[in-house]
Amino acid sequence: MEDKGYWIWLNKIDGFGAQRIKKLLDYFGDAEGIWKADKELLVDVSGIGHSLSQRIIDSKKNFDFKAELKRLHEFEIKVVTLSDKCYPKLLKEIYDPPPILYYKGSIAEINKPCIAVVGSRKCTHYGRKIATKLSQRLAEKGLNVVSGLAYGIDTAAHQGALKSGLTYAILGSGIDVIYPKENEGLAQKIMKQGAVISSYPLTTKPEGKNFPARNRIISGLCLGTIVVEATKKSGSLITANLALNQGREVFAIPGDITKKQSVGTNQLIQVGAKLVQDLDDVLDELQLSNVNNNDIKSNSEDKFDTEIFESLSQYQQKIYRLLTVNSQQFEHLLSAVELNSAQLNSILLELEVKGLVKQLPGRKFKLRGDVKL
């Protein structure tokens, strides 16, 4: 656990978000490397500068490794970092993966297909019923249900999943600060059939600014996000937009046009979210129709054929490496390579002609699920 201490320290530096931390990690390799770096080296990292470098140096003075690790042990909290093989594979693919996750429970099954079920805190009876039943059926199929432990739809989603399978609750607070407090009992049940997870240091309070960042983890863990109910300015719409930006699928349950809780979901459908009337609408879109509890493999599992890969050009190999069996938007791929739009289009077309890549509506691309590379 001692090496985890460096990651806990890194995650606690005030003003350092996931993107800045990623820059540091890309430069120094791991959290321990950042700890050992002097100010001169830290300044060399693009976007860090003298002020932030000094903040890193100063943060070491009051950090107590033993106290931090002792607190984790007392609360039976485990941590997983970006350098660990057990870090969630899909989450690692997003633009700004959290450097460290604190969790209680088990994440042994987290690389099996996950679906987010989110929605309004002030949900209707209809919404609560749909979220409960839908989550129960998803779990029966062997899928992990992910939500945010909030009142309303999130609570119903966790409760439904617990009836037949696994669920993961993602917090916008420290893992030792369950919010809302009324859901502490539910959190305890989730820890026995999944895990409660947070990217925030222990004792972090559930402040409003934390939840958009929390939402990117919910969508980032999942192949798709289902919005059950959402008002016009609902946080669930933020999760849906994050899912789209991450190249994941978005689904919406149609609602009563006279209810404010249906405004957001109906608008999502208007702009292209998949309308869900039945569980098969989700399973078919994600090509999960044949899954069951005993035979699910991670959708990001590498299946690699060296001979075919080596027959590709250098740029084809690079683009192929970026793609997964989960669809990604063209703009997301473009931002990850040093190519212009025309060049990337050409390479994707070449890979498609070779039968390695499939193009989906909305300029999305994915690996062919039936091609074992």
BANU-133126 format. One record per residue (C-alpha): residue in three letters; x, y, z. Coordinates in pm, whole numbers, plus 50000, padded with zeros to 5 digits. Layout:
ALAXYZ ...
This chain:
MET500005000050000 GLU502925023950049 ASP503125033049680 LYS499425041949695 GLY500375069349938 TYR502025088949657 TRP498805087349455 ILE496705098349753 TRP499065127949801 LEU498885137049432 ASN495085135649433 LYS494905159149732 ILE496905187849582 ASP494565217649569 GLY493775230449222 PHE495045200249028 GLY492355184448815 ALA492585151648627 GLN493965167648309 ARG496885184848482 ILE497665153548677 LYS497635133748353 LYS500245157548208 LEU502455151748510 LEU501985114148492 ASP502785113548119 TYR506025132148198 PHE507175114548516 GLY505585080148474 ASP503875076648811 ALA502965095049131 GLU506215085849305 GLY508165101349017 ILE506245133949065 TRP506925133349442 LYS510675129749382 ALA510885156949117 ASP512365190649210 LYS510835223849113 GLU513105228148812 LEU511905195648661 LEU508255203148742 VAL508435236448562 ASP509465218148245 VAL506005202048223 SER503825221447980 GLY501025240548151 ILE502375236648505 GLY504645266948552 HIS506365281448861 SER503265288049073 LEU501785253249039 SER505215237149072 GLN505695255049402 ARG502275242949515 ILE503395207049449 ILE506595212349649 ASP504685228649938 SER502065200849947 LYS504725175650055 LYS505425193550383 ASN502195184850560 PHE501395151550396 ASP501425122450641 PHE501705088850463 LYS501055068150774 ALA497985087850879 GLU496425085450532 LEU496985048050503 LYS495775042650859 ARG492535060650781 LEU491965038950473 HIS492535007850683 GLU490145019650955 PHE487325025550706 GLU488194993950505 ILE488625014950194 LYS490685002749899 VAL492265023449623 VAL493045016749260 THR495245039449048 LEU495815045748678 SER498955024548697 ASP497074993948827 LYS496004966348590 CYS492644964348768 TYR491785000748690 PRO488475000648493 LYS489344996748125 LEU486565018047976 LEU487175046148224 LYS490835046748129 GLU489835055047770 ILE488185088547848 TYR489945121947803 ASP490405128748175 PRO490335096248375 PRO490575101448753 PRO494105092548870 ILE492805073749173 LEU489545057049276 TYR488625049849636 TYR486125021749683 LYS484364999449933 GLY483114965949812 SER484504947849508 ILE485394959949158 ALA486394925349037 GLU483514925448787 ILE483704961648679 ASN485114953848335 LYS481994934648246 PRO479524955648044 CYS478154984548252 ILE475055005648183 ALA474345038648359 VAL470785045348472 VAL470295081348585 GLY467545106948623 SER465715132648825 ARG465965134549204 LYS462325145749220 CYS461055117749001 THR457485106948936 HIS456005073749043 TYR456215063248678 GLY459915071848658 ARG460745053448979 LYS458875022648860 ILE460615022648521 ALA464095027848672 THR463594999648922 LYS462274974448671 LEU464724983648395 SER467724981048629 GLN466514947948766 ARG466234933748414 LEU469634947448310 ALA471194930548613 GLU469334898248535 LYS471084898948197 GLY474434900748373 LEU475034937648312 ASN476364960648584 VAL474134990248666 VAL475945022848747 SER474355053448907 GLY475025081749150 LEU473265071949478 ALA471165103849462 TYR467505105849557 GLY464905095549302 ILE465895077048986 ASP469445068849105 THR468105052849423 ALA465515032949227 ALA468195021248980 HIS470415007849259 GLN467484991349436 GLY466324974449117 ALA469804961549031 LEU470314947749381 LYS467344924649330 SER469224904549071 GLY472844915049027 LEU475634940349065 THR475544978049093 TYR478135005449140 ALA477425038749309 ILE479655068249216 LEU479885095849475 GLY480495133149452 SER481985132749801 GLY484615113549994 ILE483765077050028 ASP483495081550404 VAL480855108650353 ILE477815090650209 TYR475415115150047 PRO472515117450084 LYS472755105050442 GLU469395087550410 ASN471005063750159 GLU473655050450398 GLY471715017850433 LEU471475014450055 ALA475215021250025 GLN475944992850267 LYS473904968950052 ILE475694980649737 MET479064973449900 LYS477974937049928 GLN476824934749564 GLY479254957549385 ALA480974988349523 VAL480635024449628 ILE483285044649442 SER484695079849461 SER487555099149303 TYR487565124049590 PRO489845122749896 LEU488395111350227 THR486355137250420 THR485445156250098 LYS482005171750139 PRO479325167849868 GLU479665202549717 GLY477795211149399 LYS480995216249197 ASN481935179649253 PHE478995164049072 PRO479735172348706 ALA483175156148751 ARG481475126848925 ASN479095123448629 ARG481955118548381 ILE482945087648582 ILE479405073948567 SER479275077248189 GLY482945067948145 LEU482505034048311 CYS479615025148083 LEU478865014347729 GLY475725035447739 THR473725058847960 ILE469955056148005 VAL468195087948118 VAL464855078648275 GLU463575113048372 ALA465205147348352 THR464045182948386 LYS465255209648144 LYS468355217548354 SER468905183448509 GLY472355170648600 SER471385139048414 LEU471605158548089 ILE475195166948181 THR475865129748217 ALA474235123547878 ASN476395150147710 LEU479515136047874 ALA478585101647742 LEU478295115647390 ASN481655133247419 GLN483205100547536 GLY481815082547231 ARG479275062647432 GLU475605056547354 VAL472755076747506 PHE469245063147563 ALA466125080347693 ILE462785068647829 PRO459915088147668 GLY457715105947922 ASP454435123947976 ILE454665157347792 THR452715174348072 LYS455395165948332 LYS458495187348382 GLN460485155448454 SER459925145248090 VAL461175177247924 GLY464845167247930 THR464365131247818 ASN461975140347537 GLN464445166747415 LEU467225140847417 ILE465105118947189 GLN464475148646959 VAL468215153846911 GLY469035117346849 ALA469085097347172 LYS467815061847130 LEU464195059247244 VAL463755030247487 GLN460445011947501 ASP461874977947584 LEU465084963247723 ASP465904949647378 ASP466184985347247 VAL469254988847469 LEU470694954047420 ASP470354954847040 GLU471964989247007 LEU474944978247218 GLN475084943647058 LEU474534927147395 SER471484906247303 ASN473204873247380 VAL474774881547714 ASN473944862248027 ASN475144860848384 ASN477724833948328 ASP479304843747998 ILE480214880447972 LYS483634892147866 SER484924927447891 ASN484034947947583 SER487484963447592 GLU489324930347610 ASP492234929247368 LYS491984902947093 PHE495064907346882 ASP496404891346567 THR500034902046520 GLU500254892046152 ILE497244912946045 PHE498314942446261 GLU501814943046113 SER500324944245762 LEU498844978445842 SER500655011045775 GLN502085031146064 TYR499125055146073 GLN496595026946030 GLN498125009546331 LYS497915041546535 ILE494235047046456 TYR493425010546508 ARG494995012146855 LEU492725041246945 LEU489545023046847 THR487604998847067 VAL484394978947028 ASN482635009147179 SER481805036246925 GLN483815068446931 GLN483005101146760 PHE485195112846475 GLU486085145146659 HIS487275125146962 LEU489635104746742 LEU490815136046561 SER491775152846889 ALA493965122946979 VAL496125122246664 GLU498345146346471 LEU496315143646151 ASN493905166745975 SER490285157345911 ALA490855145445554 GLN493785123245651 LEU491865106945935 ASN488845101545708 SER491075084145456 ILE492655060745714 LEU489295051645867 LEU487965043645519 GLU490985021445451 LEU490395002545776 GLU486714999245693 VAL487534984845350 LYS489804959445522 GLY486824949045733 LEU488394959946060 VAL486294990646137 LYS482584998046124 GLN481125032946074 LEU477915041346260 PRO475455070146213 GLY476605103546355 ARG480225099746237 LYS480995073346497 PHE483485045046449 LYS484175012346628 LEU486084980046579 ARG484154952246414 GLY483004929746698 ASP483354898846483 VAL486994905446392 LYS489474891246641 LEU492554912846623 
